[in-house]
Amino acid sequence: TINSKAMSNELNENVKLMREYIAFLETKKTFEEAKLTFEKEKRKNIFEQEVNKVKDEFLLEMDGMKKEFEALKQENKNLNSQLKSLIDKLWDRFWSGGISNPLTAIEQITYLIFMRRIDVLDKERIANAELTGEEYKSLFNGVFPEPTEEERQKIANGEEDKVFRIKKEQLRWSEFSHLKAEEMLDLINQFVFPFLKELNGKNSHFTKHMKNAVFIIPNPLLLLEAIKIIELIFKEIEKDALENGQAFQDIQGDVYEMLLSEIASAGKNGQF
């Protein structure tokens, strides 16, 4: 009986210990689950914080871009009023001169601007080469059209050159812009524009791109007025750059934006 009672007490003690151990295991499981849940929540919170951080940074960046865009718009509004007036005047001249399609007008204006810029840039390169001793061959060296190798050989052998050629120097903006209107239009149609189309050689990418380009300013008076206005525009750009410290290229970019913006206005006004 004593042994039976002792065994019963020991059994009860073991059961108690087992229950306590099970309870401990259950508690441990609950703790592990709680810990896991905590870790998940923690990671979730960290992720959300990171997302919010990125979101805030993005919104700040967008706000900055918006402010920058607004500043650019304001800068465009503040573009030299004289430049705006000259650009409007140039558009009006093309419109009244028979080029009513604004895309065609801006194409022809771009060709004229290119003629002027290529002259100025070439002279700058010549001056820099003289200053630094760098070798530079002017784009306006020689004659146009350039004779082929076969033609050179014939000329060298004393044969008459049957092709009328002109010194490239005469194709500079600074040279032809002083001619009478009729002479200037003839020169540009016959020599200046064909020369520009082959500026980098007959097989260059530029020449292929310009293959179908045409100079279609229809009358001498429009050409003369356009050249005068473009000269005034560049003088105003140079003046603005000098007085306000703004880069020449930036102001020139503003001028192009103004020209392009006129396309939309032309559409609204029924010009397109």
Disulfide bonds with the S-S distance in Angstrom:
none
